[in-house]
Amino acid sequence: MRIRGTGKFNGEANIVLMLNDKPYKKAHLNGNVSFNWGADWYSDDMEIRYQPVKVDSGTLLIEYSFID
């Protein structure tokens, strides 16, 4: 799988990719946002948690793909 996040924040937030109810990958978001995650993914489920800390405004675009 591949997950890409881009955007811009006026404030702070965290984004967490969960695997088996545990954090697998994390990113702290503030200002200009850019992160790329990729890995082999064998689970039937995928969960991404957005956790605002203090966000006044902003945008976040999340793009994902599953690769055979």
Summary of the structure (lengths in Angstrom):
residues: 68
radius of gyration: 12.4
end to end distance: 8.8
largest distance: 38.9
contacts: 156
relative contact order: 0.45
helix: 0%
strand: 79%
